[in-house]
């Protein structure tokens, strides 16, 4: 495994990092268009799981930086892998989840 794809190992008990750096998942937006999102990790807040993603495209490739999208995990597969997500519309909840993400990943990511 190259250093570029090395797995980040978070030490926070409420943080689950991606299994590999630069993992990109494809979601559908409200219009039905495909959206590529880089998976940054999951945090647990008040018993709920929230996934953090970075939109990727030609101008913003995986492993770059920018706006983070917060999605709540609504369901998992038989192995416990999140597979059903929903955009967090509640701004206060999204901010609380993002604050927890920042706390849990302060040694892994730089925040502006």
MOPAC internal coordinates of N, CA, C and O (Angstrom, degrees):
PM7 1SCF
backbone

  N    0.0000 0     0.00 0     0.00 0    0    0    0
  C    1.4547 1     0.00 0     0.00 0    1    0    0
  C    1.5300 1   107.84 1     0.00 0    2    1    0
  O    1.2310 1   120.32 1   -49.19 1    3    2    1
  N    1.3184 1   117.00 1   130.81 1    3    2    1
  C    1.4593 1   120.27 1  -179.95 1    5    3    2
  C    1.5214 1   110.68 1   -76.15 1    6    5    3
  O    1.2310 1   120.84 1   -18.05 1    7    6    5
  N    1.3206 1   115.99 1   161.95 1    7    6    5
  C    1.4616 1   120.39 1   178.54 1    9    7    6
  C    1.5246 1   110.50 1   -61.35 1   10    9    7
  O    1.2310 1   120.53 1   147.76 1   11   10    9
  N    1.3427 1   116.59 1   -32.24 1   11   10    9
  C    1.4560 1   120.79 1   179.96 1   13   11   10
  C    1.5249 1   110.99 1   -63.11 1   14   13   11
  O    1.2310 1   119.99 1   143.63 1   15   14   13
  N    1.3291 1   117.63 1   -36.37 1   15   14   13
  C    1.4523 1   121.85 1  -178.04 1   17   15   14
  C    1.5186 1   113.39 1  -100.94 1   18   17   15
  O    1.2310 1   120.11 1  -167.45 1   19   18   17
  N    1.3236 1   117.39 1    12.55 1   19   18   17
  C    1.4617 1   120.27 1   179.63 1   21   19   18
  C    1.5215 1   109.56 1   -63.04 1   22   21   19
  O    1.2310 1   120.67 1   -36.48 1   23   22   21
  N    1.2991 1   116.33 1   143.52 1   23   22   21
  C    1.4586 1   121.73 1  -178.54 1   25   23   22
  C    1.5187 1   109.65 1   -78.62 1   26   25   23
  O    1.2310 1   120.78 1   -46.28 1   27   26   25
  N    1.3059 1   116.12 1   133.72 1   27   26   25
  C    1.4618 1   120.62 1   174.71 1   29   27   26
  C    1.5146 1   107.48 1   -76.62 1   30   29   27
  O    1.2310 1   120.50 1   -42.62 1   31   30   29
  N    1.2992 1   116.64 1   137.38 1   31   30   29
  C    1.4598 1   120.29 1  -178.63 1   33   31   30
  C    1.5237 1   109.76 1  -115.15 1   34   33   31
  O    1.2310 1   120.91 1   -85.33 1   35   34   33
  N    1.3136 1   115.87 1    94.67 1   35   34   33
  C    1.4460 1   120.61 1   178.76 1   37   35   34
  C    1.5176 1   111.24 1   -72.59 1   38   37   35
  O    1.2310 1   120.64 1   -33.03 1   39   38   37
  N    1.3111 1   116.38 1   146.97 1   39   38   37
  C    1.4567 1   121.72 1  -178.72 1   41   39   38
  C    1.5256 1   112.66 1  -102.61 1   42   41   39
  O    1.2310 1   119.99 1   176.32 1   43   42   41
  N    1.3058 1   117.62 1    -3.68 1   43   42   41
  C    1.4591 1   121.65 1  -177.67 1   45   43   42
  C    1.5299 1   109.23 1   -79.97 1   46   45   43
  O    1.2310 1   119.46 1   -47.30 1   47   46   45
  N    1.3326 1   118.64 1   132.70 1   47   46   45
  C    1.4755 1   120.72 1  -176.83 1   49   47   46
  C    1.5267 1   114.51 1   -66.66 1   50   49   47
  O    1.2310 1   119.89 1   161.14 1   51   50   49
  N    1.3364 1   117.82 1   -18.86 1   51   50   49
  C    1.4649 1   121.01 1  -179.43 1   53   51   50
  C    1.5205 1   112.67 1  -101.80 1   54   53   51
  O    1.2310 1   120.05 1  -161.25 1   55   54   53
  N    1.3401 1   117.50 1    18.75 1   55   54   53
  C    1.4617 1   121.64 1  -178.65 1   57   55   54
  C    1.5191 1   110.51 1  -123.20 1   58   57   55
  O    1.2310 1   121.10 1   -47.83 1   59   58   57
  N    1.3184 1   115.50 1   132.17 1   59   58   57
  C    1.4656 1   122.09 1   175.06 1   61   59   58
  C    1.5258 1   107.15 1  -118.53 1   62   61   59
  O    1.2310 1   119.98 1   -70.68 1   63   62   61
  N    1.3376 1   117.65 1   109.32 1   63   62   61
  C    1.4704 1   120.21 1  -178.51 1   65   63   62
  C    1.5263 1   111.45 1   -77.12 1   66   65   63
  O    1.2310 1   120.31 1   -13.04 1   67   66   65
  N    1.3328 1   117.00 1   166.96 1   67   66   65
  C    1.4641 1   119.07 1   174.91 1   69   67   66
  C    1.5327 1   109.76 1   -66.48 1   70   69   67
  O    1.2310 1   120.02 1   -25.63 1   71   70   69
  N    1.3234 1   117.56 1   154.37 1   71   70   69
  C    1.4614 1   120.55 1   179.28 1   73   71   70
  C    1.5228 1   111.34 1   -74.82 1   74   73   71
  O    1.2310 1   120.38 1   161.99 1   75   74   73
  N    1.3352 1   116.88 1   -18.01 1   75   74   73
  C    1.4568 1   121.78 1   178.61 1   77   75   74
  C    1.5217 1   108.06 1  -151.82 1   78   77   75
  O    1.2310 1   120.34 1   -37.55 1   79   78   77
  N    1.3231 1   116.95 1   142.45 1   79   78   77
  C    1.4625 1   120.85 1   178.34 1   81   79   78
  C    1.5220 1   110.59 1   -67.35 1   82   81   79
  O    1.2310 1   120.66 1   -36.60 1   83   82   81
  N    1.3197 1   116.34 1   143.40 1   83   82   81
  C    1.4556 1   121.92 1   174.41 1   85   83   82
  C    1.5217 1   114.89 1    80.07 1   86   85   83
  O    1.2310 1   119.56 1  -165.14 1   87   86   85
  N    1.3311 1   118.45 1    14.86 1   87   86   85
  C    1.4658 1   121.47 1   178.75 1   89   87   86
  C    1.5270 1   108.13 1   -67.15 1   90   89   87
  O    1.2310 1   121.08 1   -56.62 1   91   90   89
  N    1.3256 1   115.54 1   123.38 1   91   90   89
  C    1.4578 1   121.19 1  -179.14 1   93   91   90
  C    1.5258 1   109.47 1  -114.35 1   94   93   91
  O    1.2310 1   120.79 1   -48.31 1   95   94   93
  N    1.3219 1   116.10 1   131.69 1   95   94   93
  C    1.4640 1   122.69 1   178.09 1   97   95   94
  C    1.5223 1   108.89 1  -114.20 1   98   97   95
  O    1.2310 1   120.69 1   -28.11 1   99   98   97
  N    1.3114 1   116.28 1   151.89 1   99   98   97
  C    1.4619 1   120.99 1   179.33 1  101   99   98
  C    1.5301 1   108.73 1  -106.78 1  102  101   99
  O    1.2310 1   121.11 1   -53.74 1  103  102  101
  N    1.3217 1   115.48 1   126.26 1  103  102  101
  C    1.4591 1   123.11 1   178.00 1  105  103  102
  C    1.5184 1   108.52 1  -119.35 1  106  105  103
  O    1.2310 1   120.57 1   -14.87 1  107  106  105
  N    1.3256 1   116.51 1   165.13 1  107  106  105
  C    1.4605 1   121.84 1   172.93 1  109  107  106
  C    1.5136 1   108.47 1  -107.14 1  110  109  107
  O    1.2310 1   120.70 1   -46.63 1  111  110  109
  N    1.3449 1   116.26 1   133.37 1  111  110  109
  C    1.4590 1   119.27 1   176.26 1  113  111  110
  C    1.5316 1   109.41 1   -84.40 1  114  113  111
  O    1.2310 1   120.80 1     3.53 1  115  114  113
  N    1.3381 1   116.08 1  -176.47 1  115  114  113
  C    1.4593 1   121.52 1  -176.78 1  117  115  114
  C    1.5179 1   112.65 1   -59.83 1  118  117  115
  O    1.2310 1   120.38 1   153.32 1  119  118  117
  N    1.3389 1   116.87 1   -26.68 1  119  118  117
  C    1.4645 1   121.91 1  -179.08 1  121  119  118
  C    1.5240 1   112.65 1   -87.67 1  122  121  119
  O    1.2310 1   120.55 1   176.74 1  123  122  121
  N    1.3376 1   116.55 1    -3.26 1  123  122  121
  C    1.4514 1   120.13 1  -178.45 1  125  123  122
  C    1.5169 1   113.82 1    88.37 1  126  125  123
  O    1.2310 1   120.25 1  -176.13 1  127  126  125
  N    1.3371 1   117.12 1     3.87 1  127  126  125
  C    1.4584 1   121.29 1   179.43 1  129  127  126
  C    1.5250 1   110.35 1   -81.88 1  130  129  127
  O    1.2310 1   120.60 1   -34.04 1  131  130  129
  N    1.3232 1   116.47 1   145.96 1  131  130  129
  C    1.4625 1   121.88 1   178.26 1  133  131  130
  C    1.5223 1   109.86 1   -74.43 1  134  133  131
  O    1.2310 1   121.14 1   -43.99 1  135  134  133
  N    1.3287 1   115.42 1   136.01 1  135  134  133
  C    1.4644 1   122.13 1   178.67 1  137  135  134
  C    1.5270 1   107.15 1  -128.71 1  138  137  135
  O    1.2310 1   120.48 1   -54.02 1  139  138  137
  N    1.3335 1   116.69 1   125.98 1  139  138  137
  C    1.4594 1   121.81 1   178.12 1  141  139  138
  C    1.5222 1   109.44 1   -90.95 1  142  141  139
  O    1.2310 1   120.83 1   -53.91 1  143  142  141
  N    1.3439 1   116.01 1   126.09 1  143  142  141
  C    1.4545 1   121.25 1  -179.07 1  145  143  142
  C    1.5220 1   109.74 1  -128.25 1  146  145  143
  O    1.2310 1   120.77 1   -49.68 1  147  146  145
  N    1.3300 1   116.14 1   130.32 1  147  146  145
  C    1.4642 1   121.30 1   174.46 1  149  147  146
  C    1.5220 1   108.22 1   -80.94 1  150  149  147
  O    1.2310 1   120.54 1   -50.48 1  151  150  149
  N    1.3151 1   116.57 1   129.52 1  151  150  149
  C    1.4638 1   122.44 1   179.58 1  153  151  150
  C    1.5197 1   109.95 1   -81.09 1  154  153  151
  O    1.2310 1   120.47 1   -55.75 1  155  154  153
  N    1.3488 1   116.71 1   124.25 1  155  154  153
  C    1.4634 1   122.21 1  -178.49 1  157  155  154
  C    1.5218 1   113.00 1  -103.86 1  158  157  155
  O    1.2310 1   119.95 1   159.14 1  159  158  157
  N    1.3217 1   117.70 1   -20.86 1  159  158  157
  C    1.4568 1   120.76 1   179.86 1  161  159  158
  C    1.5102 1   111.90 1   142.83 1  162  161  159
  O    1.2310 1   121.80 1    -5.20 1  163  162  161
  N    1.3314 1   114.17 1   174.80 1  163  162  161
  C    1.4675 1   122.01 1  -179.85 1  165  163  162
  C    1.5193 1   108.76 1  -126.61 1  166  165  163
  O    1.2310 1   120.76 1   -39.37 1  167  166  165
  N    1.3303 1   116.16 1   140.63 1  167  166  165
  C    1.4621 1   120.80 1   171.24 1  169  167  166
  C    1.5215 1   108.70 1  -121.48 1  170  169  167
  O    1.2310 1   121.71 1   -26.39 1  171  170  169
  N    1.3174 1   114.33 1   153.61 1  171  170  169
  C    1.4604 1   121.42 1   175.95 1  173  171  170
  C    1.5223 1   107.39 1  -104.75 1  174  173  171
  O    1.2310 1   120.65 1   -52.86 1  175  174  173
  N    1.3193 1   116.36 1   127.14 1  175  174  173
  C    1.4595 1   122.77 1   179.29 1  177  175  174
  C    1.5205 1   107.63 1  -133.64 1  178  177  175
  O    1.2310 1   120.53 1   -61.22 1  179  178  177
  N    1.3152 1   116.60 1   118.78 1  179  178  177
  C    1.4640 1   122.00 1   179.33 1  181  179  178
  C    1.5254 1   112.36 1    52.15 1  182  181  179
  O    1.2310 1   120.57 1  -139.15 1  183  182  181
  N    1.3315 1   116.51 1    40.85 1  183  182  181
  C    1.4544 1   121.55 1   177.20 1  185  183  182
  C    1.5152 1   115.15 1    79.29 1  186  185  183
  O    1.2310 1   120.08 1  -178.47 1  187  186  185
  N    1.3287 1   117.45 1     1.53 1  187  186  185
  C    1.4648 1   122.06 1   178.68 1  189  187  186
  C    1.5204 1   108.70 1  -110.63 1  190  189  187
  O    1.2310 1   120.50 1   -31.82 1  191  190  189
  N    1.3353 1   116.64 1   148.18 1  191  190  189
  C    1.4599 1   121.37 1  -179.81 1  193  191  190
  C    1.5191 1   110.32 1  -104.48 1  194  193  191
  O    1.2310 1   121.56 1   -43.50 1  195  194  193
  N    1.3466 1   114.62 1   136.50 1  195  194  193
  C    1.4586 1   121.19 1   179.87 1  197  195  194
  C    1.5192 1   109.25 1  -127.94 1  198  197  195
  O    1.2310 1   121.03 1   -50.61 1  199  198  197
  N    1.3316 1   115.63 1   129.39 1  199  198  197
  C    1.4539 1   121.91 1   177.38 1  201  199  198
  C    1.5166 1   110.06 1   -96.81 1  202  201  199
  O    1.2310 1   121.31 1   -34.00 1  203  202  201
  N    1.3229 1   115.10 1   146.00 1  203  202  201
  C    1.4583 1   121.49 1  -179.32 1  205  203  202
  C    1.5142 1   108.38 1  -119.05 1  206  205  203
  O    1.2310 1   121.65 1   -48.73 1  207  206  205
  N    1.3360 1   114.45 1   131.27 1  207  206  205
  C    1.4500 1   121.27 1  -172.20 1  209  207  206
  C    1.5255 1   110.08 1  -136.33 1  210  209  207
  O    1.2310 1   121.56 1   -27.28 1  211  210  209
  N    1.3385 1   114.61 1   152.72 1  211  210  209
  C    1.4587 1   122.38 1   177.07 1  213  211  210
  C    1.5231 1   107.55 1  -120.15 1  214  213  211
  O    1.2310 1   119.88 1   -56.95 1  215  214  213
  N    1.3504 1   117.82 1   123.05 1  215  214  213
  C    1.4668 1   120.01 1   178.48 1  217  215  214
  C    1.5290 1   110.36 1   -65.58 1  218  217  215
  O    1.2310 1   120.40 1   -50.31 1  219  218  217
  N    1.3204 1   116.83 1   129.69 1  219  218  217
  C    1.4636 1   121.17 1   179.49 1  221  219  218
  C    1.5256 1   110.20 1  -116.45 1  222  221  219
  O    1.2310 1   121.70 1   -36.66 1  223  222  221
  N    1.3363 1   114.36 1   143.34 1  223  222  221
  C    1.4577 1   122.52 1   175.20 1  225  223  222
  C    1.5258 1   107.07 1  -156.56 1  226  225  223
  O    1.2310 1   120.14 1    10.63 1  227  226  225
  N    1.3141 1   117.33 1  -169.37 1  227  226  225
  C    1.4640 1   120.10 1  -177.90 1  229  227  226
  C    1.5300 1   112.48 1   -59.74 1  230  229  227
  O    1.2310 1   120.37 1   142.43 1  231  230  229
  N    1.3256 1   116.90 1   -37.57 1  231  230  229
  C    1.4626 1   121.14 1  -178.68 1  233  231  230
  C    1.5232 1   113.35 1   -82.78 1  234  233  231
  O    1.2310 1   120.21 1   160.93 1  235  234  233
  N    1.3245 1   117.21 1   -19.07 1  235  234  233
  C    1.4639 1   122.59 1  -177.77 1  237  235  234
  C    1.5269 1   108.87 1  -134.64 1  238  237  235
  O    1.2310 1   119.98 1   -99.86 1  239  238  237
  N    1.3417 1   117.64 1    80.14 1  239  238  237
  C    1.4700 1   120.32 1  -177.58 1  241  239  238
  C    1.5295 1   111.91 1   -72.48 1  242  241  239
  O    1.2310 1   121.10 1   -15.05 1  243  242  241
  N    1.3325 1   115.51 1   164.95 1  243  242  241
  C    1.4648 1   120.62 1   175.08 1  245  243  242
  C    1.5185 1   108.13 1   -54.83 1  246  245  243
  O    1.2310 1   120.75 1   -29.29 1  247  246  245
  N    1.3182 1   116.17 1   150.71 1  247  246  245
  C    1.4659 1   125.85 1  -178.69 1  249  247  246
  C    1.5172 1   112.87 1    72.16 1  250  249  247
  O    1.2310 1   119.55 1  -169.44 1  251  250  249
  N    1.3457 1   118.46 1    10.56 1  251  250  249
  C    1.4614 1   119.93 1   171.59 1  253  251  250
  C    1.5257 1   106.79 1   -98.96 1  254  253  251
  O    1.2310 1   119.68 1    21.10 1  255  254  253
  N    1.3201 1   118.22 1  -158.90 1  255  254  253
  C    1.4662 1   118.88 1  -177.33 1  257  255  254
  C    1.5130 1   110.88 1  -137.25 1  258  257  255
  O    1.2310 1   121.53 1   -14.53 1  259  258  257
  N    1.3241 1   114.68 1   165.47 1  259  258  257
  C    1.4508 1   120.70 1   179.80 1  261  259  258
  C    1.5106 1   110.66 1   158.46 1  262  261  259
  O    1.2310 1   120.76 1    24.76 1  263  262  261
  N    1.3199 1   116.14 1  -155.24 1  263  262  261
  C    1.4638 1   123.07 1  -177.98 1  265  263  262
  C    1.5260 1   110.92 1   -62.85 1  266  265  263
  O    1.2310 1   120.91 1   -40.82 1  267  266  265
  N    1.3193 1   115.87 1   139.18 1  267  266  265
  C    1.4602 1   121.97 1   178.70 1  269  267  266
  C    1.5291 1   109.12 1  -106.95 1  270  269  267
  O    1.2310 1   120.89 1   -42.85 1  271  270  269
  N    1.3322 1   115.90 1   137.15 1  271  270  269
  C    1.4604 1   122.15 1   178.41 1  273  271  270
  C    1.5300 1   108.31 1  -104.53 1  274  273  271
  O    1.2310 1   120.68 1   -44.50 1  275  274  273
  N    1.3341 1   116.31 1   135.50 1  275  274  273
  C    1.4641 1   121.93 1  -179.64 1  277  275  274
  C    1.5321 1   108.52 1  -106.18 1  278  277  275
  O    1.2310 1   120.95 1   -58.11 1  279  278  277
  N    1.3435 1   115.79 1   121.89 1  279  278  277
  C    1.4531 1   122.15 1   177.29 1  281  279  278
  C    1.5209 1   109.09 1  -121.97 1  282  281  279
  O    1.2310 1   120.15 1   -44.55 1  283  282  281
  N    1.3262 1   117.32 1   135.45 1  283  282  281
  C    1.4597 1   120.11 1   176.24 1  285  283  282
  C    1.5230 1   109.09 1   -84.95 1  286  285  283
  O    1.2310 1   121.06 1   -41.50 1  287  286  285
  N    1.3197 1   115.59 1   138.50 1  287  286  285
  C    1.4589 1   121.53 1   176.57 1  289  287  286
  C    1.5351 1   107.53 1   -79.59 1  290  289  287
  O    1.2310 1   120.57 1   -59.67 1  291  290  289
  N    1.3284 1   116.52 1   120.33 1  291  290  289
  C    1.4583 1   121.00 1  -179.25 1  293  291  290
  C    1.5247 1   112.59 1  -103.09 1  294  293  291
  O    1.2310 1   120.58 1   158.67 1  295  294  293
  N    1.3258 1   116.49 1   -21.33 1  295  294  293
  C    1.4548 1   119.55 1  -178.36 1  297  295  294
  C    1.5113 1   111.87 1  -160.00 1  298  297  295
  O    1.2310 1   121.35 1   -22.22 1  299  298  297
  N    1.3407 1   115.03 1   157.78 1  299  298  297
  C    1.4576 1   121.22 1   179.29 1  301  299  298
  C    1.5312 1   109.30 1  -129.09 1  302  301  299
  O    1.2310 1   121.00 1   -15.96 1  303  302  301
  N    1.3393 1   115.69 1   164.04 1  303  302  301
  C    1.4586 1   119.56 1   176.68 1  305  303  302
  C    1.5258 1   109.75 1   -84.02 1  306  305  303
  O    1.2310 1   120.06 1     7.62 1  307  306  305
  N    1.3155 1   117.48 1  -172.38 1  307  306  305
  C    1.4647 1   122.32 1  -177.39 1  309  307  306
  C    1.5256 1   113.43 1   -62.99 1  310  309  307
  O    1.2310 1   120.61 1   158.76 1  311  310  309
  N    1.3373 1   116.45 1   -21.24 1  311  310  309
  C    1.4669 1   121.09 1  -179.74 1  313  311  310
  C    1.5237 1   112.23 1   -97.83 1  314  313  311
  O    1.2310 1   120.29 1  -175.19 1  315  314  313
  N    1.3286 1   117.06 1     4.81 1  315  314  313
  C    1.4527 1   120.80 1   179.29 1  317  315  314
  C    1.5099 1   114.01 1    84.36 1  318  317  315
  O    1.2310 1   119.97 1  -169.03 1  319  318  317
  N    1.3319 1   117.65 1    10.97 1  319  318  317
  C    1.4643 1   121.90 1   179.25 1  321  319  318
  C    1.5243 1   108.30 1   -84.36 1  322  321  319
  O    1.2310 1   120.21 1   -53.06 1  323  322  321
  N    1.3561 1   117.20 1   126.94 1  323  322  321
  C    1.4642 1   119.60 1   179.41 1  325  323  322
  C    1.5333 1   111.45 1   -57.19 1  326  325  323
  O    1.2310 1   120.91 1   -45.80 1  327  326  325
  N    1.3394 1   115.86 1   134.20 1  327  326  325
  C    1.4589 1   119.43 1   179.56 1  329  327  326
  C    1.5303 1   112.70 1  -137.68 1  330  329  327
  O    1.2310 1   120.01 1   170.19 1  331  330  329
  N    1.3088 1   117.58 1    -9.81 1  331  330  329
  C    1.4545 1   121.38 1  -179.20 1  333  331  330
  C    1.5287 1   108.37 1  -127.06 1  334  333  331
  O    1.2310 1   120.81 1   -60.78 1  335  334  333
  N    1.3296 1   116.05 1   119.22 1  335  334  333
  C    1.4626 1   121.78 1  -175.88 1  337  335  334
  C    1.5176 1   110.35 1  -126.72 1  338  337  335
  O    1.2310 1   121.40 1   -23.39 1  339  338  337
  N    1.3354 1   114.93 1   156.61 1  339  338  337
  C    1.4652 1   120.89 1   174.87 1  341  339  338
  C    1.5240 1   108.57 1  -140.61 1  342  341  339
  O    1.2310 1   120.83 1   -42.49 1  343  342  341
  N    1.3235 1   116.01 1   137.51 1  343  342  341
  C    1.4611 1   120.95 1   177.20 1  345  343  342
  C    1.5209 1   109.75 1   -60.96 1  346  345  343
  O    1.2310 1   120.33 1   -45.58 1  347  346  345
  N    1.3259 1   116.98 1   134.42 1  347  346  345
  C    1.4673 1   121.91 1   178.80 1  349  347  346
  C    1.5284 1   107.58 1   -81.37 1  350  349  347
  O    1.2310 1   120.49 1   -71.39 1  351  350  349
  N    1.3290 1   116.67 1   108.61 1  351  350  349
  C    1.4647 1   122.02 1  -178.89 1  353  351  350
  C    1.5249 1   112.42 1   -84.76 1  354  353  351
  O    1.2310 1   120.12 1   153.21 1  355  354  353
  N    1.3191 1   117.38 1   -26.79 1  355  354  353
  C    1.4598 1   122.63 1  -179.42 1  357  355  354
  C    1.5306 1   108.16 1   -73.10 1  358  357  355
  O    1.2310 1   120.86 1   -71.21 1  359  358  357
  N    1.3277 1   115.97 1   108.79 1  359  358  357
  C    1.4682 1   121.08 1  -174.70 1  361  359  358
  C    1.5248 1   112.34 1   -60.42 1  362  361  359
  O    1.2310 1   119.98 1   139.45 1  363  362  361
  N    1.3234 1   117.64 1   -40.55 1  363  362  361
  C    1.4686 1   120.94 1  -179.75 1  365  363  362
  C    1.5344 1   110.37 1   -65.12 1  366  365  363
  O    1.2310 1   120.30 1   139.18 1  367  366  365
  N    1.3239 1   117.04 1   -40.82 1  367  366  365
  C    1.4609 1   120.80 1   178.33 1  369  367  366
  C    1.5266 1   110.78 1   -66.90 1  370  369  367
  O    1.2310 1   120.42 1   137.17 1  371  370  369
  N    1.3329 1   116.80 1   -42.83 1  371  370  369
  C    1.4689 1   120.70 1   178.05 1  373  371  370
  C    1.5287 1   110.64 1   -61.44 1  374  373  371
  O    1.2310 1   120.34 1   138.43 1  375  374  373
  N    1.3281 1   116.96 1   -41.57 1  375  374  373
  C    1.4624 1   120.51 1   179.11 1  377  375  374
  C    1.5253 1   111.59 1   -66.48 1  378  377  375
  O    1.2310 1   119.96 1   140.38 1  379  378  377
  N    1.3228 1   117.68 1   -39.62 1  379  378  377
  C    1.4702 1   121.33 1   178.20 1  381  379  378
  C    1.5250 1   110.44 1   -65.52 1  382  381  379
  O    1.2310 1   120.42 1   136.75 1  383  382  381
  N    1.3284 1   116.81 1   -43.25 1  383  382  381
  C    1.4656 1   120.67 1   178.48 1  385  383  382
  C    1.5249 1   110.34 1   -64.66 1  386  385  383
  O    1.2310 1   120.24 1   138.48 1  387  386  385
  N    1.3257 1   117.14 1   -41.52 1  387  386  385
  C    1.4673 1   120.95 1   179.66 1  389  387  386
  C    1.5325 1   110.65 1   -65.88 1  390  389  387
  O    1.2310 1   120.02 1   140.80 1  391  390  389
  N    1.3206 1   117.57 1   -39.20 1  391  390  389
  C    1.4705 1   120.67 1   176.80 1  393  391  390
  C    1.5284 1   110.17 1   -61.00 1  394  393  391
  O    1.2310 1   120.50 1   138.63 1  395  394  393
  N    1.3282 1   116.64 1   -41.37 1  395  394  393
  C    1.4671 1   120.81 1   177.51 1  397  395  394
  C    1.5286 1   110.11 1   -64.98 1  398  397  395
  O    1.2310 1   120.13 1   139.82 1  399  398  397
  N    1.3336 1   117.35 1   -40.18 1  399  398  397
  C    1.4575 1   122.41 1   177.08 1  401  399  398
  C    1.5303 1   110.04 1   -61.00 1  402  401  399
  O    1.2310 1   120.36 1   134.70 1  403  402  401
  N    1.3317 1   116.91 1   -45.30 1  403  402  401
  C    1.4654 1   120.79 1   178.62 1  405  403  402
  C    1.5251 1   111.07 1   -61.29 1  406  405  403
  O    1.2310 1   120.40 1   136.05 1  407  406  405
  N    1.3199 1   116.85 1   -43.95 1  407  406  405
  C    1.4589 1   121.42 1   178.65 1  409  407  406
  C    1.5321 1   110.44 1   -61.27 1  410  409  407
  O    1.2310 1   120.69 1   133.26 1  411  410  409
  N    1.3129 1   116.29 1   -46.74 1  411  410  409
  C    1.4655 1   121.54 1  -175.80 1  413  411  410
  C    1.5200 1   113.29 1   -70.34 1  414  413  411
  O    1.2310 1   120.22 1   154.25 1  415  414  413
  N    1.3231 1   117.19 1   -25.75 1  415  414  413
  C    1.4669 1   120.58 1  -175.05 1  417  415  414
  C    1.5227 1   113.49 1  -115.33 1  418  417  415
  O    1.2310 1   120.06 1  -162.58 1  419  418  417
  N    1.3242 1   117.49 1    17.42 1  419  418  417
  C    1.4583 1   119.78 1  -175.03 1  421  419  418
  C    1.5346 1   113.22 1   -59.81 1  422  421  419
  O    1.2310 1   119.92 1   154.87 1  423  422  421
  N    1.3345 1   117.75 1   -25.13 1  423  422  421
  C    1.4567 1   120.63 1   177.65 1  425  423  422
  C    1.5381 1   112.49 1   -90.33 1  426  425  423
  O    1.2310 1   120.47 1   175.20 1  427  426  425
  N    1.3330 1   116.71 1    -4.80 1  427  426  425
  C    1.4630 1   120.94 1  -177.04 1  429  427  426
  C    1.5102 1   113.46 1  -108.01 1  430  429  427
  O    1.2310 1   120.33 1   141.97 1  431  430  429
  N    1.3314 1   116.98 1   -38.03 1  431  430  429
  C    1.4586 1   121.68 1  -176.44 1  433  431  430
  C    1.5254 1   109.78 1  -122.92 1  434  433  431
  O    1.2310 1   121.52 1   -24.83 1  435  434  433
  N    1.3373 1   114.69 1   155.17 1  435  434  433
  C    1.4702 1   119.87 1   173.16 1  437  435  434
  C    1.5160 1   107.86 1  -103.42 1  438  437  435
  O    1.2310 1   120.94 1   -47.00 1  439  438  437
  N    1.3377 1   115.82 1   133.00 1  439  438  437
  C    1.4549 1   121.10 1  -179.40 1  441  439  438
  C    1.5179 1   110.15 1  -113.16 1  442  441  439
  O    1.2310 1   121.00 1   -41.80 1  443  442  441
  N    1.3369 1   115.70 1   138.20 1  443  442  441
  C    1.4777 1   120.64 1  -179.83 1  445  443  442
  C    1.5055 1   110.83 1   -85.32 1  446  445  443
  O    1.2310 1   120.10 1   180.00 1  447  446  445

